[in-house]
Amino acid sequence: MLKSLLHHIFLVALPIILAIGSITLMPWAAQASPPTINYQNASGSTQLFMDNSNPSQPGTMEYQTKLPNETWFGEITPTKTTQQNGTVTIYGTFRDSPGNSLNNEIFCTGNVIATQHFATDRSLLDINWTVTGGKDCTEVGTQFGLKLSEVMP
């Protein structure tokens, strides 16, 4: 009889314990930080961080490029996103400057087109910058392109 009673308690109590546990865990899961994809080029001189919490409309992207004599920091603001056959194309604008602040006296601005492809084990990003203006920007009219791949842990 004791064995039957314990078995009955186990069958009744276990679902209640599991239900309480899942209710307790749900608020914790909802507070998780948005996923960010970290990309870099083959040499590691450029890194780009993309907010991917809403894959259909990526958030602001930040990047940094280390050149021989200086490091440039930049920000990309997506303005339009299209999706076709598993490829996401992101159109946007950028602003970057030497140093570690976008509030520098020297800065460049322009347009960006980034194409995100999904390989079997990571995400790839082909990105092209077209420099159209800025303050004391010596690169106006120049286009830059990089192939970046997702950094895996």
N, C-alpha and C positions, 0 to 999 in steps of 0.2 A: 504494500500500500504506500509506503514512503517513496518507493521508486516511482510509482505512478503519479504521486503528488508532485515530486520534483520534476518529472517529465512535463506535467501539465503547467507548472509554474514557468518552466523554461520556454515552452511553446507560447505562452501568453506574454511573458515579460520580455523576451528577446525582441519581438517586433516593436514594442513600446520603447525599449532602450535604443534601438536603431533609429526609430522615428525622431526621438529627442536628439540623438546625435546628429542626424542630418539637418534638423532645424537649427541646431547650434552652429553647424559648419557653414550653412548658407550665407549668413551675413559676412563671415570671414572671406568666403570665395568672392562675394560681390565687391570687396574692397581691394582686390588684386590690382596692381598697377597695370596700365595698358602696355601691350607688347610693343617693343621697339626692336627694329631690325638694324643691326650694325653691319655696314658694308665697308670694304676697303679694297684698294687696288692691289695688284700683285706685289708691288714693292713695299706696300704698307705706308707710303708717303701721304695718301689721302684716305681719310675715314669719313663716312657719312652715316648719320643716325636718322632713321625714318620711324616716325610714330605710325604704327600699323594697327592701332586699336579699331579703326574702321577701314578695312581693306578697299572698300569701294570709293573712299575719299581720304587718301592719306593726309595726315596732318603735316605740320611744319617739319622740314628736314634741316638739320644742322650738319655742317661739314668743316673739316680742317685739312689744309694741305701744307705739308712741310717742304719748303724749297731750300736750296743750299744756304741762302742768307737770311731767310725769314719764314715765318709761318703765317698763312692766311686763314681767317675764320669767316665762315659764311652761313647764310640762312636762305632756304628756298621756301617760298610760299606757293603751294599748289593752287591753280586757278581753275583747272579743268582736268578731268580724268576720263579716259575711255578704256573699255575692255573688249578684247576680241580674241577668240581662240586661245584663252589661257594667258594672254599677254596683257599687261596693264601699261598704258601710256599716260604719263603725268606731264601736264603742261603747267608752267608757272613762271614766277619771277624770282630773281635772286639779288642779294646784296652781300658783298664781302669786302674785307679790308685786312691789311697786314696787322699783325698783333693778335691779341685775344679779346678784342672788343669790336662790335659793329659800330661803335660811336667814334671811330677813328677819324682824323681829319682827311685821310685819303681813303676812298672807297670806290668800288665799281658796282654797277647795276646792270641788269639785263634779263634775258629770257632763258628758260631752261626747258628742255624736253628730255624726260627720263623714261626709258622703257624697261619694265620689270618683267623678267622671264622666270619661270619656275622650273628648275632642274630637279632631278630625282632626290637629291640630298640637300639642296640649298637654293636660295633665290639669287638671281643675277640681275644687275642693274647697268644698263648702258645709258650714260648721261652726257648731254651736250649743252654747254653754256655758250651763249652769244652775248658778248659784252656790248651794250648799247649806250652807256653813259656812266656818270659818277662824278666825283670831285677829285681832281688831280689823278685821274685814272689814265694810265698810259696804254691800256689794252683795248680801248674803244675800237670796235670793228673786228675784233679777234674772236675766233671760235675755238673752244677747247672741248675735247671729248675724252671720256674715261670709261673703262670697263671695270666694274666693281663686282665683287661677290660677297655673299653673306658670310660673316665670320661665325664659324661654328665653335661651340664650347669644347 
